Amino acid sequence: MKLTEGAWVEPATTIDTKTGAWRSFRPVWDGEKCIKCYLCIDLCPEGAISALPLDEDGKKTGIQVDYDYCKGCGICAAECPTQSYEMVPEEK
């Protein structure tokens, strides 16, 4: 597969295999701080963050992290404009 510089590629590395079990840190989302820009969804390299359903008025309600696939890379926390994520140690 040839990649074009600057192009977005669909996540594919963990769709068939759950890889979240070996992470050291997990992102914890704070809905009170979140402005629902969904930047985290766009930037997650594993596609482990998705939007929750819209409310009855058609407004964004938040996100959910699929911890089966989240590798704990911290990109969501590092790039969130309102610091809505905290990376906490994974409990084993």
Biopython code that builds the backbone (N, CA, C, O; Angstrom):
import numpy as np
from Bio.PDB.StructureBuilder import StructureBuilder

atoms = [
    (1, "MET", "N", (0.844, -1.172, 0.000)),
    (1, "MET", "CA", (0.000, 0.000, 0.000)),
    (1, "MET", "C", (0.886, 1.231, 0.000)),
    (1, "MET", "O", (1.797, 1.335, 0.821)),
    (2, "LYS", "N", (0.638, 2.147, -0.890)),
    (2, "LYS", "CA", (1.396, 3.384, -0.965)),
    (2, "LYS", "C", (0.639, 4.472, -0.208)),
    (2, "LYS", "O", (-0.551, 4.681, -0.441)),
    (3, "LEU", "N", (1.332, 5.165, 0.699)),
    (3, "LEU", "CA", (0.709, 6.221, 1.477)),
    (3, "LEU", "C", (1.069, 7.578, 0.901)),
    (3, "LEU", "O", (2.219, 7.821, 0.534)),
    (4, "THR", "N", (0.100, 8.448, 0.824)),
    (4, "THR", "CA", (0.325, 9.813, 0.390)),
    (4, "THR", "C", (0.663, 10.646, 1.613)),
    (4, "THR", "O", (-0.021, 10.553, 2.633)),
    (5, "GLU", "N", (1.708, 11.458, 1.527)),
    (5, "GLU", "CA", (2.118, 12.283, 2.655)),
    (5, "GLU", "C", (0.961, 13.172, 3.092)),
    (5, "GLU", "O", (0.326, 13.833, 2.270)),
    (6, "GLY", "N", (0.695, 13.180, 4.396)),
    (6, "GLY", "CA", (-0.370, 13.995, 4.959)),
    (6, "GLY", "C", (-1.758, 13.389, 4.860)),
    (6, "GLY", "O", (-2.728, 14.019, 5.281)),
    (7, "ALA", "N", (-1.881, 12.203, 4.323)),
    (7, "ALA", "CA", (-3.194, 11.570, 4.170)),
    (7, "ALA", "C", (-3.597, 10.858, 5.454)),
    (7, "ALA", "O", (-2.748, 10.382, 6.208)),
    (8, "TRP", "N", (-4.890, 10.793, 5.690)),
    (8, "TRP", "CA", (-5.417, 10.037, 6.817)),
    (8, "TRP", "C", (-5.615, 8.598, 6.371)),
    (8, "TRP", "O", (-6.062, 8.342, 5.253)),
    (9, "VAL", "N", (-5.284, 7.672, 7.238)),
    (9, "VAL", "CA", (-5.444, 6.258, 6.942)),
    (9, "VAL", "C", (-6.382, 5.674, 7.986)),
    (9, "VAL", "O", (-6.269, 5.984, 9.172)),
    (10, "GLU", "N", (-7.293, 4.844, 7.555)),
    (10, "GLU", "CA", (-8.218, 4.208, 8.486)),
    (10, "GLU", "C", (-7.456, 3.294, 9.445)),
    (10, "GLU", "O", (-6.518, 2.611, 9.033)),
    (11, "PRO", "N", (-7.856, 3.275, 10.734)),
    (11, "PRO", "CA", (-7.194, 2.387, 11.680)),
    (11, "PRO", "C", (-7.401, 0.930, 11.286)),
    (11, "PRO", "O", (-8.491, 0.547, 10.859)),
    (12, "ALA", "N", (-6.374, 0.130, 11.428)),
    (12, "ALA", "CA", (-6.506, -1.276, 11.059)),
    (12, "ALA", "C", (-5.640, -2.182, 11.903)),
    (12, "ALA", "O", (-5.766, -3.403, 11.807)),
    (13, "THR", "N", (-4.780, -1.640, 12.712)),
    (13, "THR", "CA", (-3.812, -2.471, 13.408)),
    (13, "THR", "C", (-4.412, -3.307, 14.522)),
    (13, "THR", "O", (-3.861, -4.357, 14.852)),
    (14, "THR", "N", (-5.513, -2.886, 15.110)),
    (14, "THR", "CA", (-6.061, -3.648, 16.225)),
    (14, "THR", "C", (-7.507, -4.069, 16.026)),
    (14, "THR", "O", (-8.129, -4.587, 16.954)),
    (15, "ILE", "N", (-8.045, -3.862, 14.857)),
    (15, "ILE", "CA", (-9.449, -4.198, 14.640)),
    (15, "ILE", "C", (-9.695, -5.690, 14.828)),
    (15, "ILE", "O", (-10.735, -6.080, 15.357)),
    (16, "ASP", "N", (-8.764, -6.519, 14.406)),
    (16, "ASP", "CA", (-8.946, -7.963, 14.510)),
    (16, "ASP", "C", (-8.406, -8.559, 15.805)),
    (16, "ASP", "O", (-8.769, -9.678, 16.168)),
    (17, "THR", "N", (-7.550, -7.830, 16.502)),
    (17, "THR", "CA", (-6.904, -8.354, 17.699)),
    (17, "THR", "C", (-6.976, -7.335, 18.823)),
    (17, "THR", "O", (-6.495, -6.212, 18.674)),
    (18, "LYS", "N", (-7.567, -7.713, 19.936)),
    (18, "LYS", "CA", (-7.632, -6.810, 21.084)),
    (18, "LYS", "C", (-6.231, -6.655, 21.659)),
    (18, "LYS", "O", (-5.572, -7.639, 21.996)),
    (19, "THR", "N", (-5.784, -5.404, 21.768)),
    (19, "THR", "CA", (-4.410, -5.157, 22.221)),
    (19, "THR", "C", (-4.345, -4.280, 23.461)),
    (19, "THR", "O", (-3.253, -3.907, 23.890)),
    (20, "GLY", "N", (-5.478, -3.947, 24.042)),
    (20, "GLY", "CA", (-5.482, -3.040, 25.176)),
    (20, "GLY", "C", (-4.952, -3.626, 26.467)),
    (20, "GLY", "O", (-4.674, -2.877, 27.404)),
    (21, "ALA", "N", (-4.802, -4.930, 26.550)),
    (21, "ALA", "CA", (-4.426, -5.573, 27.807)),
    (21, "ALA", "C", (-3.012, -5.254, 28.268)),
    (21, "ALA", "O", (-2.716, -5.396, 29.455)),
    (22, "TRP", "N", (-2.135, -4.830, 27.377)),
    (22, "TRP", "CA", (-0.746, -4.623, 27.775)),
    (22, "TRP", "C", (-0.395, -3.171, 28.051)),
    (22, "TRP", "O", (0.771, -2.874, 28.314)),
    (23, "ARG", "N", (-1.353, -2.253, 28.002)),
    (23, "ARG", "CA", (-1.016, -0.835, 28.226)),
    (23, "ARG", "C", (-0.669, -0.591, 29.694)),
    (23, "ARG", "O", (-1.113, -1.322, 30.579)),
    (24, "SER", "N", (0.132, 0.447, 29.937)),
    (24, "SER", "CA", (0.532, 0.836, 31.290)),
    (24, "SER", "C", (-0.343, 1.949, 31.850)),
    (24, "SER", "O", (-0.555, 2.037, 33.059)),
    (25, "PHE", "N", (-0.856, 2.806, 30.949)),
    (25, "PHE", "CA", (-1.717, 3.912, 31.354)),
    (25, "PHE", "C", (-2.976, 3.897, 30.503)),
    (25, "PHE", "O", (-2.961, 3.450, 29.356)),
    (26, "ARG", "N", (-4.064, 4.393, 31.080)),
    (26, "ARG", "CA", (-5.324, 4.480, 30.354)),
    (26, "ARG", "C", (-5.840, 5.911, 30.433)),
    (26, "ARG", "O", (-5.670, 6.579, 31.454)),
    (27, "PRO", "N", (-6.469, 6.383, 29.359)),
    (27, "PRO", "CA", (-7.051, 7.720, 29.401)),
    (27, "PRO", "C", (-8.415, 7.686, 30.093)),
    (27, "PRO", "O", (-9.256, 6.839, 29.792)),
    (28, "VAL", "N", (-8.617, 8.609, 31.013)),
    (28, "VAL", "CA", (-9.911, 8.754, 31.671)),
    (28, "VAL", "C", (-10.482, 10.096, 31.218)),
    (28, "VAL", "O", (-9.857, 11.141, 31.399)),
    (29, "TRP", "N", (-11.667, 10.053, 30.632)),
    (29, "TRP", "CA", (-12.295, 11.229, 30.037)),
    (29, "TRP", "C", (-13.177, 11.946, 31.045)),
    (29, "TRP", "O", (-13.938, 11.303, 31.768)),
    (30, "ASP", "N", (-13.083, 13.279, 31.105)),
    (30, "ASP", "CA", (-13.902, 14.117, 31.977)),
    (30, "ASP", "C", (-14.897, 14.886, 31.112)),
    (30, "ASP", "O", (-14.529, 15.858, 30.452)),
    (31, "GLY", "N", (-16.128, 14.460, 31.115)),
    (31, "GLY", "CA", (-17.162, 15.078, 30.298)),
    (31, "GLY", "C", (-17.472, 16.516, 30.664)),
    (31, "GLY", "O", (-17.992, 17.265, 29.838)),
    (32, "GLU", "N", (-17.159, 16.916, 31.899)),
    (32, "GLU", "CA", (-17.401, 18.298, 32.321)),
    (32, "GLU", "C", (-16.447, 19.274, 31.639)),
    (32, "GLU", "O", (-16.814, 20.419, 31.375)),
    (33, "LYS", "N", (-15.239, 18.832, 31.356)),
    (33, "LYS", "CA", (-14.240, 19.690, 30.710)),
    (33, "LYS", "C", (-14.354, 19.679, 29.189)),
    (33, "LYS", "O", (-13.931, 20.625, 28.524)),
    (34, "CYS", "N", (-14.916, 18.624, 28.649)),
    (34, "CYS", "CA", (-14.938, 18.394, 27.201)),
    (34, "CYS", "C", (-15.842, 19.396, 26.479)),
    (34, "CYS", "O", (-16.959, 19.668, 26.918)),
    (35, "ILE", "N", (-15.341, 19.942, 25.362)),
    (35, "ILE", "CA", (-16.128, 20.857, 24.532)),
    (35, "ILE", "C", (-16.697, 20.137, 23.301)),
    (35, "ILE", "O", (-17.272, 20.773, 22.417)),
    (36, "LYS", "N", (-16.535, 18.833, 23.250)),
    (36, "LYS", "CA", (-17.047, 17.992, 22.158)),
    (36, "LYS", "C", (-16.529, 18.413, 20.791)),
    (36, "LYS", "O", (-17.280, 18.440, 19.816)),
    (37, "CYS", "N", (-15.243, 18.741, 20.725)),
    (37, "CYS", "CA", (-14.623, 19.069, 19.433)),
    (37, "CYS", "C", (-14.295, 17.801, 18.654)),
    (37, "CYS", "O", (-14.139, 17.838, 17.434)),
    (38, "TYR", "N", (-14.192, 16.682, 19.360)),
    (38, "TYR", "CA", (-13.926, 15.362, 18.789)),
    (38, "TYR", "C", (-12.555, 15.249, 18.128)),
    (38, "TYR", "O", (-12.337, 14.371, 17.293)),
    (39, "LEU", "N", (-11.638, 16.130, 18.496)),
    (39, "LEU", "CA", (-10.271, 16.034, 17.990)),
    (39, "LEU", "C", (-9.663, 14.688, 18.378)),
    (39, "LEU", "O", (-8.917, 14.094, 17.600)),
    (40, "CYS", "N", (-9.979, 14.215, 19.565)),
    (40, "CYS", "CA", (-9.442, 12.939, 20.044)),
    (40, "CYS", "C", (-9.850, 11.783, 19.132)),
    (40, "CYS", "O", (-9.065, 10.864, 18.897)),
    (41, "ILE", "N", (-11.070, 11.833, 18.625)),
    (41, "ILE", "CA", (-11.542, 10.783, 17.722)),
    (41, "ILE", "C", (-10.704, 10.777, 16.453)),
    (41, "ILE", "O", (-10.299, 9.720, 15.970)),
    (42, "ASP", "N", (-10.448, 11.961, 15.920)),
    (42, "ASP", "CA", (-9.664, 12.076, 14.687)),
    (42, "ASP", "C", (-8.212, 11.656, 14.880)),
    (42, "ASP", "O", (-7.600, 11.114, 13.960)),
    (43, "LEU", "N", (-7.652, 11.900, 16.069)),
    (43, "LEU", "CA", (-6.226, 11.663, 16.285)),
    (43, "LEU", "C", (-5.877, 10.285, 16.832)),
    (43, "LEU", "O", (-4.717, 9.878, 16.764)),
    (44, "CYS", "N", (-6.841, 9.563, 17.368)),
    (44, "CYS", "CA", (-6.542, 8.247, 17.944)),
    (44, "CYS", "C", (-6.041, 7.302, 16.852)),
    (44, "CYS", "O", (-6.780, 6.994, 15.917)),
    (45, "PRO", "N", (-4.790, 6.837, 16.962)),
    (45, "PRO", "CA", (-4.236, 5.986, 15.906)),
    (45, "PRO", "C", (-4.885, 4.605, 15.830)),
    (45, "PRO", "O", (-4.754, 3.919, 14.817)),
    (46, "GLU", "N", (-5.575, 4.197, 16.875)),
    (46, "GLU", "CA", (-6.202, 2.876, 16.888)),
    (46, "GLU", "C", (-7.704, 2.929, 16.654)),
    (46, "GLU", "O", (-8.352, 1.884, 16.593)),
    (47, "GLY", "N", (-8.265, 4.116, 16.522)),
    (47, "GLY", "CA", (-9.716, 4.217, 16.344)),
    (47, "GLY", "C", (-10.476, 3.747, 17.567)),
    (47, "GLY", "O", (-11.601, 3.261, 17.451)),
    (48, "ALA", "N", (-9.870, 3.889, 18.747)),
    (48, "ALA", "CA", (-10.460, 3.380, 19.981)),
    (48, "ALA", "C", (-11.398, 4.380, 20.656)),
    (48, "ALA", "O", (-12.022, 4.055, 21.666)),
    (49, "ILE", "N", (-11.501, 5.581, 20.114)),
    (49, "ILE", "CA", (-12.388, 6.594, 20.678)),
    (49, "ILE", "C", (-13.505, 6.848, 19.675)),
    (49, "ILE", "O", (-13.253, 7.062, 18.490)),
    (50, "SER", "N", (-14.738, 6.820, 20.164)),
    (50, "SER", "CA", (-15.877, 7.059, 19.278)),
    (50, "SER", "C", (-16.871, 8.001, 19.945)),
    (50, "SER", "O", (-16.862, 8.177, 21.163)),
    (51, "ALA", "N", (-17.721, 8.597, 19.131)),
    (51, "ALA", "CA", (-18.727, 9.532, 19.625)),
    (51, "ALA", "C", (-19.919, 8.777, 20.195)),
    (51, "ALA", "O", (-20.341, 7.754, 19.654)),
    (52, "LEU", "N", (-20.449, 9.290, 21.283)),
    (52, "LEU", "CA", (-21.702, 8.769, 21.819)),
    (52, "LEU", "C", (-22.843, 9.277, 20.940)),
    (52, "LEU", "O", (-22.665, 10.254, 20.213)),
    (53, "PRO", "N", (-24.003, 8.636, 20.991)),
    (53, "PRO", "CA", (-25.136, 9.098, 20.179)),
    (53, "PRO", "C", (-25.514, 10.546, 20.517)),
    (53, "PRO", "O", (-25.328, 11.000, 21.646)),
    (54, "LEU", "N", (-26.041, 11.253, 19.532)),
    (54, "LEU", "CA", (-26.517, 12.618, 19.746)),
    (54, "LEU", "C", (-27.716, 12.595, 20.684)),
    (54, "LEU", "O", (-28.427, 11.593, 20.768)),
    (55, "ASP", "N", (-27.943, 13.712, 21.396)),
    (55, "ASP", "CA", (-29.120, 13.772, 22.260)),
    (55, "ASP", "C", (-30.365, 14.043, 21.412)),
    (55, "ASP", "O", (-30.279, 14.144, 20.188)),
    (56, "GLU", "N", (-31.517, 14.160, 22.066)),
    (56, "GLU", "CA", (-32.775, 14.335, 21.330)),
    (56, "GLU", "C", (-32.839, 15.649, 20.555)),
    (56, "GLU", "O", (-33.651, 15.794, 19.642)),
    (57, "ASP", "N", (-31.982, 16.611, 20.920)),
    (57, "ASP", "CA", (-31.918, 17.887, 20.200)),
    (57, "ASP", "C", (-30.868, 17.877, 19.096)),
    (57, "ASP", "O", (-30.653, 18.891, 18.431)),
    (58, "GLY", "N", (-30.214, 16.734, 18.900)),
    (58, "GLY", "CA", (-29.192, 16.622, 17.864)),
    (58, "GLY", "C", (-27.834, 17.158, 18.271)),
    (58, "GLY", "O", (-26.974, 17.388, 17.420)),
    (59, "LYS", "N", (-27.632, 17.362, 19.578)),
    (59, "LYS", "CA", (-26.358, 17.887, 20.066)),
    (59, "LYS", "C", (-25.416, 16.745, 20.448)),
    (59, "LYS", "O", (-25.850, 15.667, 20.855)),
    (60, "LYS", "N", (-24.127, 17.008, 20.308)),
    (60, "LYS", "CA", (-23.105, 16.030, 20.685)),
    (60, "LYS", "C", (-23.156, 15.801, 22.190)),
    (60, "LYS", "O", (-23.332, 16.744, 22.961)),
    (61, "THR", "N", (-23.002, 14.543, 22.606)),
    (61, "THR", "CA", (-23.091, 14.221, 24.030)),
    (61, "THR", "C", (-21.766, 13.811, 24.646)),
    (61, "THR", "O", (-21.615, 13.873, 25.867)),
    (62, "GLY", "N", (-20.814, 13.399, 23.844)),
    (62, "GLY", "CA", (-19.531, 12.991, 24.405)),
    (62, "GLY", "C", (-18.892, 11.867, 23.627)),
    (62, "GLY", "O", (-19.253, 11.589, 22.483)),
    (63, "ILE", "N", (-17.940, 11.228, 24.269)),
    (63, "ILE", "CA", (-17.169, 10.164, 23.630)),
    (63, "ILE", "C", (-17.139, 8.931, 24.520)),
    (63, "ILE", "O", (-17.540, 8.971, 25.683)),
    (64, "GLN", "N", (-16.657, 7.844, 23.952)),
    (64, "GLN", "CA", (-16.370, 6.646, 24.736)),
    (64, "GLN", "C", (-15.060, 6.057, 24.237)),
    (64, "GLN", "O", (-14.758, 6.094, 23.044)),
    (65, "VAL", "N", (-14.296, 5.520, 25.160)),
    (65, "VAL", "CA", (-13.022, 4.885, 24.826)),
    (65, "VAL", "C", (-13.225, 3.380, 24.887)),
    (65, "VAL", "O", (-13.716, 2.859, 25.888)),
    (66, "ASP", "N", (-12.855, 2.689, 23.837)),
    (66, "ASP", "CA", (-12.920, 1.228, 23.813)),
    (66, "ASP", "C", (-11.588, 0.710, 24.350)),
    (66, "ASP", "O", (-10.596, 0.643, 23.624)),
    (67, "TYR", "N", (-11.584, 0.347, 25.626)),
    (67, "TYR", "CA", (-10.345, -0.064, 26.285)),
    (67, "TYR", "C", (-9.825, -1.414, 25.795)),
    (67, "TYR", "O", (-8.685, -1.772, 26.088)),
    (68, "ASP", "N", (-10.631, -2.164, 25.062)),
    (68, "ASP", "CA", (-10.128, -3.399, 24.462)),
    (68, "ASP", "C", (-9.063, -3.096, 23.416)),
    (68, "ASP", "O", (-8.179, -3.915, 23.166)),
    (69, "TYR", "N", (-9.151, -1.916, 22.806)),
    (69, "TYR", "CA", (-8.241, -1.563, 21.716)),
    (69, "TYR", "C", (-7.316, -0.396, 22.037)),
    (69, "TYR", "O", (-6.309, -0.213, 21.353)),
    (70, "CYS", "N", (-7.628, 0.393, 23.054)),
    (70, "CYS", "CA", (-6.783, 1.526, 23.440)),
    (70, "CYS", "C", (-5.438, 1.015, 23.935)),
    (70, "CYS", "O", (-5.375, 0.148, 24.806)),
    (71, "LYS", "N", (-4.357, 1.562, 23.370)),
    (71, "LYS", "CA", (-3.011, 1.157, 23.773)),
    (71, "LYS", "C", (-2.406, 2.088, 24.815)),
    (71, "LYS", "O", (-1.285, 1.863, 25.269)),
    (72, "GLY", "N", (-3.137, 3.130, 25.198)),
    (72, "GLY", "CA", (-2.640, 4.043, 26.218)),
    (72, "GLY", "C", (-1.525, 4.945, 25.734)),
    (72, "GLY", "O", (-0.654, 5.326, 26.516)),
    (73, "CYS", "N", (-1.538, 5.293, 24.457)),
    (73, "CYS", "CA", (-0.451, 6.104, 23.888)),
    (73, "CYS", "C", (-0.457, 7.531, 24.418)),
    (73, "CYS", "O", (0.591, 8.175, 24.452)),
    (74, "GLY", "N", (-1.621, 8.043, 24.835)),
    (74, "GLY", "CA", (-1.706, 9.373, 25.417)),
    (74, "GLY", "C", (-1.877, 10.508, 24.425)),
    (74, "GLY", "O", (-1.867, 11.674, 24.821)),
    (75, "ILE", "N", (-2.034, 10.197, 23.146)),
    (75, "ILE", "CA", (-2.221, 11.260, 22.156)),
    (75, "ILE", "C", (-3.484, 12.059, 22.476)),
    (75, "ILE", "O", (-3.480, 13.284, 22.358)),
    (76, "CYS", "N", (-4.542, 11.397, 22.870)),
    (76, "CYS", "CA", (-5.790, 12.095, 23.198)),
    (76, "CYS", "C", (-5.567, 13.106, 24.318)),
    (76, "CYS", "O", (-6.043, 14.238, 24.238)),
    (77, "ALA", "N", (-4.847, 12.701, 25.357)),
    (77, "ALA", "CA", (-4.584, 13.586, 26.490)),
    (77, "ALA", "C", (-3.651, 14.727, 26.107)),
    (77, "ALA", "O", (-3.842, 15.862, 26.545)),
    (78, "ALA", "N", (-2.655, 14.432, 25.301)),
    (78, "ALA", "CA", (-1.678, 15.452, 24.921)),
    (78, "ALA", "C", (-2.274, 16.514, 24.006)),
    (78, "ALA", "O", (-1.869, 17.675, 24.061)),
    (79, "GLU", "N", (-3.223, 16.133, 23.173)),
    (79, "GLU", "CA", (-3.758, 17.055, 22.168)),
    (79, "GLU", "C", (-5.096, 17.689, 22.531)),
    (79, "GLU", "O", (-5.549, 18.596, 21.834)),
    (80, "CYS", "N", (-5.730, 17.241, 23.589)),
    (80, "CYS", "CA", (-7.036, 17.782, 23.971)),
    (80, "CYS", "C", (-6.905, 19.257, 24.366)),
    (80, "CYS", "O", (-6.125, 19.584, 25.261)),
    (81, "PRO", "N", (-7.655, 20.151, 23.713)),
    (81, "PRO", "CA", (-7.517, 21.581, 24.007)),
    (81, "PRO", "C", (-8.021, 21.984, 25.389)),
    (81, "PRO", "O", (-7.678, 23.064, 25.871)),
    (82, "THR", "N", (-8.827, 21.142, 26.037)),
    (82, "THR", "CA", (-9.351, 21.480, 27.362)),
    (82, "THR", "C", (-8.867, 20.522, 28.451)),
    (82, "THR", "O", (-9.407, 20.515, 29.557)),
    (83, "GLN", "N", (-7.856, 19.719, 28.142)),
    (83, "GLN", "CA", (-7.322, 18.741, 29.092)),
    (83, "GLN", "C", (-8.428, 17.876, 29.698)),
    (83, "GLN", "O", (-8.494, 17.684, 30.912)),
    (84, "SER", "N", (-9.292, 17.361, 28.825)),
    (84, "SER", "CA", (-10.412, 16.530, 29.266)),
    (84, "SER", "C", (-10.015, 15.091, 29.567)),
    (84, "SER", "O", (-10.833, 14.305, 30.045)),
    (85, "TYR", "N", (-8.769, 14.748, 29.289)),
    (85, "TYR", "CA", (-8.280, 13.398, 29.563)),
    (85, "TYR", "C", (-7.188, 13.444, 30.611)),
    (85, "TYR", "O", (-6.363, 14.358, 30.635)),
    (86, "GLU", "N", (-7.195, 12.441, 31.477)),
    (86, "GLU", "CA", (-6.100, 12.229, 32.417)),
    (86, "GLU", "C", (-5.587, 10.814, 32.181)),
    (86, "GLU", "O", (-6.364, 9.860, 32.143)),
    (87, "MET", "N", (-4.280, 10.688, 32.023)),
    (87, "MET", "CA", (-3.683, 9.365, 31.866)),
    (87, "MET", "C", (-3.390, 8.822, 33.265)),
    (87, "MET", "O", (-2.589, 9.391, 34.007)),
    (88, "VAL", "N", (-4.038, 7.735, 33.608)),
    (88, "VAL", "CA", (-3.876, 7.142, 34.933)),
    (88, "VAL", "C", (-3.248, 5.761, 34.795)),
    (88, "VAL", "O", (-3.435, 5.096, 33.776)),
    (89, "PRO", "N", (-2.501, 5.322, 35.814)),
    (89, "PRO", "CA", (-1.895, 3.987, 35.742)),
    (89, "PRO", "C", (-2.968, 2.909, 35.585)),
    (89, "PRO", "O", (-4.026, 2.962, 36.212)),
    (90, "GLU", "N", (-2.669, 1.950, 34.746)),
    (90, "GLU", "CA", (-3.578, 0.830, 34.521)),
    (90, "GLU", "C", (-3.531, -0.092, 35.725)),
    (90, "GLU", "O", (-2.452, -0.451, 36.195)),
    (91, "GLU", "N", (-4.690, -0.473, 36.223)),
    (91, "GLU", "CA", (-4.759, -1.415, 37.335)),
    (91, "GLU", "C", (-4.775, -2.819, 36.770)),
    (91, "GLU", "O", (-5.599, -3.141, 35.915)),
    (92, "LYS", "N", (-3.881, -3.641, 37.236)),
    (92, "LYS", "CA", (-3.794, -5.027, 36.746)),
    (92, "LYS", "C", (-4.486, -5.960, 37.695)),
    (92, "LYS", "O", (-4.522, -7.167, 37.458)),
]
sb = StructureBuilder()
sb.init_structure("model")
sb.init_model(0)
sb.init_chain("A")
sb.init_seg("    ")
for serial, (resi, resn, name, xyz) in enumerate(atoms, 1):
    if name == "N":
        sb.init_residue(resn, " ", resi, " ")
    sb.init_atom(name, np.array(xyz, "f"), 0.0, 1.0, " ", f" {name:<3s}", serial, name[0])
structure = sb.get_structure()
